[in-house]
């Protein structure tokens, strides 16, 4: 196998995995019951899904100016997304938005 073929396979693996994480995170945004779980799904999608997509694109771009720009965008997402999620969760808690919990002790005990 040539080095270019290995690079393309790794790139496509990252792109497909990132797309899969984004798809699952989008479904999680629609299916989760409250703000905190939806925010968790969005932050995982934003950090891991977009990070893998950017890594796949970076492998395709190589050591070029485009690759440097993709790396900068990836670093920005890597640091800004978890920080923004933390700030949103903290603001929601300060303003009194409580997480959705089990309605009664019987509901909580019946779940595995």
Secondary structure, DSSP 4 states (H G I P E B T S, - for coil): --HHHHHHHHHHHHHHHHHHHHHHHHHHHHH-SSHHHHHHHHHHIIIIIHHHHHHHHHHHH-SSHHHHHHHHHHHHHHHHHHHHHHHHHHHHHHTT-PPP--SSHHHHHH--
